[in-house]
Amino acid sequence: MGALLAIAAVVLLMMIGVPVVFSFAAMTLILSLIYDVDISSLMTTGFWSVNSLILLALPLFVMTGYLMQSGGMAARLVAVVESIVGRSKSGMGASMVVACGVFGAISGTASAAVASIGTVMIGPMERHGYPREYTSALLGISSLLGLLIPPSITMILYAVVTRQSVAACFLATIGPGILLIIMLCFLNWLKMRHHRDDVEEHLSFSQRMADIRTNSWKALPALMLPLIILGGIYGGVFTPTEAAAIAVVYAIPVGLFVYRELDLKKICRAMLEAAATTGVIMIILLFSFVASRIFTLERVPQELTDMLLEMFHNKFVILLIVNIFLILLGMIMDDVSIVAIISPLLLPVMVNIGVDPVHFAAIVGTSVVIGCNSPPMAPILFMSCRIGQVGITKVIGPSMFFMVFAALPVMLVTTYWAPLALYLPRMFGYIN
């Protein structure tokens, strides 16, 4: 009961506009009062939990995203995706989806994808007859591929708070991420195949191949980055943290000397934005570690497990309840908050009913994708509306279409068909 009261306090404080950091601090204080715990000793435990080498990857991947955005790498990635997928009718929407997936394979954040891909593509898509509200909705859901396509900031946080392998969690969300890309492209094709196209382009095969070669050559330095990051991690050359550092070291000279769109002012701005983002995440993690410690001492996860098993005897029903719970929380909390406080609370329940912790990482990721794009909070959807210069009320309809017919099926398939999430981690030897 005390845990539910503390979580309800966090939700209420966030809904009335209290910053996330202070909401989590209030939750920790409430828990210490309810359970009569000496919070000063637990803060030391929280500090040592945050003092993790793995968490160094957070600011570095975030900074990589900002450097790509301001250094011209994002625009080159969009150009090569457009030349491959197509510039007319449904091809433009598919280009946005795939470009967000490729960008997610480098930056690991949704907000950077919204700003980078949206500013480059919304104008051309409007000229091809795409309504701005539809484009903004597609941008919002596509940018959340950054939560699934590795390296993912969300999966790094999940791995840290649940003591799992970062690389295994990365692999677990590749399958759901690719499936979501396919679903979004298919739905976009259904919606736009008969739509008016003001500037439809008809290129011959030879012209198309020449276009692909030209844009691929220009984007080669940018395309090398995901290969370096993921190839190095899974090839055993370096750890995720070292991969993040290499990504920053690689992105700076490419932006400075290859594309020549990066300067000292933009680098400083990227450092400041990465520091601000990381600072908020680290403080949230500090309080979540303290709260998790209190939950453990008071056996809250065990009590929650017993309660759910007494109420529901079917594994699939419990999984559905967890899905709904994560979606509802995602509608009023950000992905960092959910992963930090809810994942360690629900993980014992999942393990007890036979769900692998790595599989649960994929379940959390796909559920958060829906919640983070659903009002009233929906920070990514609001950001895509600002980029698209359209009101949120006009975007809710097409956004719900993509979530109901793409994101929701992907979440259900991921939840109830474990091989989608576990095949790659097993193949690479991270789980038995």
DRENLUMGU-501215 format. One line per 2 residues: number of its first residue (from 1); their letters; for each residue x, y, z of C-alpha. Coordinates in steps of 0.5 Angstrom, whole numbers, plus 500, padded with zeros to 3 digits. Layout:
BEGIN
NUM> A> X Y Z ~ ... .
! end
This chain:
BEGIN
1> MG> 500 500 500 ~ 506 505 502 .
3> AL> 509 503 495 ~ 502 505 491 .
5> LA> 502 511 495 ~ 509 514 493 .
7> IA> 508 512 486 ~ 501 516 486 .
9> AV> 504 522 489 ~ 510 522 484 .
11> VL> 504 522 478 ~ 500 527 482 .
13> LM> 506 532 482 ~ 508 531 475 .
15> MI> 501 532 473 ~ 500 539 477 .
17> GV> 507 541 473 ~ 512 539 479 .
19> PV> 519 538 475 ~ 520 530 475 .
21> VF> 527 531 479 ~ 523 534 485 .
23> SF> 517 529 484 ~ 522 523 485 .
25> AA> 525 526 491 ~ 518 527 494 .
27> MT> 517 520 493 ~ 523 518 496 .
29> LI> 521 522 502 ~ 514 519 503 .
31> LS> 517 512 503 ~ 522 514 508 .
33> LI> 517 516 512 ~ 512 511 511 .
35> YD> 517 505 512 ~ 521 509 518 .
37> VD> 527 508 514 ~ 534 512 515 .
39> IS> 534 516 509 ~ 541 519 510 .
41> SL> 544 512 510 ~ 540 510 503 .
43> MT> 543 516 500 ~ 550 513 500 .
45> TG> 547 507 497 ~ 544 511 492 .
47> FW> 550 515 490 ~ 555 508 489 .
49> SV> 549 505 485 ~ 549 511 480 .
51> NS> 557 511 480 ~ 557 507 475 .
53> LI> 562 506 469 ~ 556 504 464 .
55> LL> 552 510 465 ~ 558 514 462 .
57> AL> 555 512 456 ~ 549 516 457 .
59> PL> 552 523 456 ~ 556 521 450 .
61> FV> 550 518 446 ~ 546 524 447 .
63> MT> 552 528 445 ~ 553 524 439 .
65> GY> 545 525 437 ~ 546 533 438 .
67> LM> 553 533 434 ~ 549 529 428 .
69> QS> 544 534 428 ~ 548 540 428 .
71> GG> 554 537 424 ~ 550 535 417 .
73> MA> 550 528 418 ~ 542 527 419 .
75> AR> 541 531 413 ~ 546 526 409 .
77> LV> 542 520 412 ~ 535 522 410 .
79> AV> 538 523 403 ~ 541 516 402 .
81> VE> 534 513 405 ~ 530 517 400 .
83> SI> 534 515 394 ~ 533 508 396 .
85> VG> 526 508 399 ~ 523 513 394 .
87> RS> 521 520 393 ~ 514 520 391 .
89> KS> 507 518 395 ~ 508 513 400 .
91> GM> 516 513 399 ~ 517 519 403 .
93> GA> 513 517 409 ~ 517 510 409 .
95> SM> 523 515 408 ~ 522 518 414 .
97> VV> 520 512 418 ~ 527 509 416 .
99> AC> 531 515 417 ~ 528 515 424 .
101> GV> 530 508 425 ~ 537 509 422 .
103> FG> 538 515 426 ~ 536 511 433 .
105> AI> 542 507 431 ~ 547 512 432 .
107> SG> 544 517 437 ~ 539 513 442 .
109> TA> 534 518 443 ~ 527 520 440 .
111> SA> 528 528 441 ~ 534 528 437 .
113> AV> 531 524 432 ~ 525 529 432 .
115> AS> 529 535 431 ~ 534 532 426 .
117> IG> 529 528 421 ~ 523 533 422 .
119> TV> 526 539 420 ~ 529 536 414 .
121> MI> 523 532 412 ~ 517 536 414 .
123> GP> 517 541 408 ~ 519 536 402 .
125> ME> 513 531 405 ~ 508 537 405 .
127> RH> 510 539 397 ~ 509 531 396 .
129> GY> 502 532 398 ~ 502 530 406 .
131> PR> 498 534 411 ~ 502 537 416 .
133> EY> 498 533 422 ~ 499 526 418 .
135> TS> 507 528 418 ~ 507 530 425 .
137> AL> 504 524 427 ~ 508 519 423 .
139> LG> 514 523 426 ~ 512 522 433 .
141> IS> 511 515 433 ~ 517 514 428 .
143> SL> 522 518 432 ~ 521 513 438 .
145> LG> 524 508 434 ~ 530 511 438 .
147> LL> 528 507 444 ~ 528 500 441 .
149> IP> 534 501 435 ~ 540 500 439 .
151> PS> 544 504 442 ~ 538 506 446 .
153> IT> 538 510 452 ~ 532 507 455 .
155> MI> 535 500 455 ~ 542 503 458 .
157> LY> 537 505 464 ~ 534 498 464 .
159> AV> 540 494 464 ~ 543 499 470 .
161> VT> 537 499 474 ~ 535 491 473 .
163> RQ> 543 489 473 ~ 542 486 466 .
165> SV> 547 486 460 ~ 547 492 456 .
167> AA> 549 489 450 ~ 543 483 451 .
169> CF> 538 489 452 ~ 540 492 446 .
171> LA> 539 486 442 ~ 532 484 445 .
173> TI> 529 490 442 ~ 532 490 435 .
175> GP> 527 485 433 ~ 521 489 435 .
177> GI> 524 495 432 ~ 525 492 425 .
179> LL> 517 490 426 ~ 515 497 428 .
181> II> 519 500 422 ~ 515 495 417 .
183> ML> 508 496 420 ~ 509 504 420 .
185> CF> 511 503 412 ~ 506 499 411 .
187> LN> 500 503 414 ~ 503 509 411 .
189> WL> 503 506 404 ~ 496 504 405 .
191> KM> 494 511 407 ~ 498 515 402 .
193> RH> 498 510 396 ~ 492 514 393 .
195> HR> 494 521 395 ~ 495 527 391 .
197> DD> 502 528 390 ~ 504 535 387 .
199> VE> 511 533 385 ~ 511 526 384 .
201> EH> 518 524 381 ~ 519 519 375 .
203> LS> 526 516 375 ~ 529 511 370 .
205> FS> 532 505 374 ~ 539 508 371 .
207> QR> 537 515 374 ~ 535 511 381 .
209> MA> 542 507 381 ~ 546 513 380 .
211> DI> 542 517 385 ~ 543 512 390 .
213> RT> 551 511 389 ~ 551 519 389 .
215> NS> 548 520 396 ~ 551 514 399 .
217> WK> 558 516 397 ~ 556 523 401 .
219> AL> 553 519 407 ~ 558 514 407 .
221> PA> 562 518 413 ~ 555 518 417 .
223> LM> 553 511 415 ~ 560 508 418 .
225> LP> 558 511 425 ~ 552 505 427 .
227> LI> 557 500 424 ~ 563 502 428 .
229> IL> 558 502 434 ~ 554 496 434 .
231> GG> 560 492 430 ~ 565 494 435 .
233> IY> 560 492 441 ~ 558 485 438 .
235> GG> 565 484 436 ~ 568 484 442 .
237> VF> 572 490 441 ~ 569 495 446 .
239> TP> 564 496 451 ~ 558 500 450 .
241> TE> 561 506 454 ~ 567 506 450 .
243> AA> 563 505 444 ~ 559 512 446 .
245> AI> 566 515 447 ~ 568 513 440 .
247> AV> 562 516 437 ~ 563 523 440 .
249> VY> 570 522 437 ~ 568 520 430 .
251> AI> 562 525 430 ~ 566 531 431 .
253> PV> 572 531 426 ~ 566 529 421 .
255> GL> 562 535 422 ~ 568 539 422 .
257> FV> 572 537 416 ~ 568 533 412 .
259> YR> 561 536 412 ~ 564 543 415 .
261> EL> 557 544 418 ~ 560 544 425 .
263> DL> 563 549 429 ~ 566 551 436 .
265> KK> 559 554 438 ~ 555 548 436 .
267> IC> 560 543 440 ~ 559 547 446 .
269> RA> 552 547 445 ~ 551 540 444 .
271> ML> 556 539 451 ~ 551 543 455 .
273> EA> 545 540 452 ~ 548 533 453 .
275> AA> 550 535 460 ~ 543 538 462 .
277> TT> 540 532 460 ~ 544 527 463 .
279> GV> 544 531 470 ~ 536 530 470 .
281> IM> 537 523 468 ~ 542 522 474 .
283> II> 538 525 479 ~ 532 521 477 .
285> LL> 536 515 478 ~ 539 517 484 .
287> FS> 532 517 488 ~ 530 511 484 .
289> FV> 536 507 487 ~ 534 509 494 .
291> AS> 526 508 493 ~ 528 501 490 .
293> RI> 532 499 496 ~ 527 501 500 .
295> FT> 522 497 496 ~ 527 491 497 .
297> LE> 528 492 505 ~ 520 492 506 .
299> RV> 519 486 501 ~ 514 490 496 .
301> PQ> 516 486 490 ~ 515 480 493 .
303> EL> 508 482 496 ~ 506 485 489 .
305> TD> 508 478 486 ~ 504 474 491 .
307> ML> 498 479 490 ~ 498 478 482 .
309> LE> 499 471 483 ~ 493 470 488 .
311> MF> 489 474 483 ~ 490 472 477 .
313> HN> 493 465 475 ~ 494 466 468 .
315> KF> 501 468 466 ~ 498 471 459 .
317> VI> 493 475 463 ~ 498 478 468 .
319> LL> 503 480 462 ~ 497 484 459 .
321> IV> 495 487 466 ~ 503 489 466 .
323> NI> 502 492 459 ~ 496 496 460 .
325> FL> 500 499 467 ~ 506 501 463 .
327> IL> 502 504 457 ~ 498 508 462 .
329> LG> 504 510 466 ~ 507 512 460 .
331> MI> 501 517 458 ~ 503 521 465 .
333> MD> 510 519 466 ~ 517 520 461 .
335> DV> 520 513 459 ~ 526 515 464 .
337> SI> 522 515 470 ~ 518 509 468 .
339> VA> 524 505 467 ~ 528 507 473 .
341> II> 522 506 478 ~ 517 501 475 .
343> SP> 522 496 472 ~ 525 494 478 .
345> LL> 519 493 482 ~ 515 489 476 .
347> LP> 521 485 474 ~ 521 480 480 .
349> VM> 513 479 478 ~ 516 477 471 .
351> VN> 521 472 473 ~ 516 469 478 .
353> IG> 512 467 472 ~ 517 465 467 .
355> VD> 519 471 463 ~ 526 472 462 .
357> PV> 529 479 464 ~ 532 481 457 .
359> HF> 525 479 454 ~ 522 484 460 .
361> AA> 526 489 457 ~ 523 489 450 .
363> IV> 516 489 453 ~ 518 495 457 .
365> GT> 521 498 451 ~ 515 497 446 .
367> SV> 510 499 452 ~ 513 505 453 .
369> VI> 513 507 446 ~ 505 507 446 .
371> GC> 505 511 452 ~ 510 516 451 .
373> NS> 506 518 444 ~ 499 518 448 .
375> PP> 496 525 451 ~ 496 528 456 .
377> MA> 504 528 457 ~ 506 525 450 .
379> PI> 513 530 450 ~ 515 527 443 .
381> LF> 508 528 440 ~ 508 535 443 .
383> MS> 515 536 440 ~ 513 533 433 .
385> CR> 507 538 433 ~ 512 544 434 .
387> IG> 517 542 429 ~ 511 541 424 .
389> QV> 508 547 426 ~ 501 544 427 .
391> GI> 496 544 433 ~ 496 538 438 .
393> TK> 488 536 437 ~ 489 535 429 .
395> VI> 495 530 430 ~ 491 526 436 .
397> GP> 487 522 430 ~ 493 520 426 .
399> SM> 497 519 432 ~ 492 514 435 .
401> FF> 491 510 428 ~ 499 509 428 .
403> MV> 499 507 435 ~ 493 502 435 .
405> FA> 495 499 428 ~ 502 499 429 .
407> AL> 505 500 436 ~ 500 496 439 .
409> PV> 501 490 435 ~ 508 490 436 .
411> ML> 507 490 443 ~ 503 484 444 .
413> VT> 507 480 439 ~ 513 482 443 .
415> TY> 510 480 449 ~ 507 474 447 .
417> WA> 512 471 443 ~ 518 471 446 .
419> PL> 523 469 441 ~ 522 476 437 .
421> AL> 526 479 443 ~ 530 473 445 .
423> YL> 533 470 439 ~ 539 475 438 .
425> PR> 541 475 445 ~ 541 467 445 .
427> MF> 545 467 438 ~ 550 472 441 .
429> GY> 551 468 447 ~ 548 473 452 .
431> IN> 542 468 455 ~ 542 460 455 .
! end
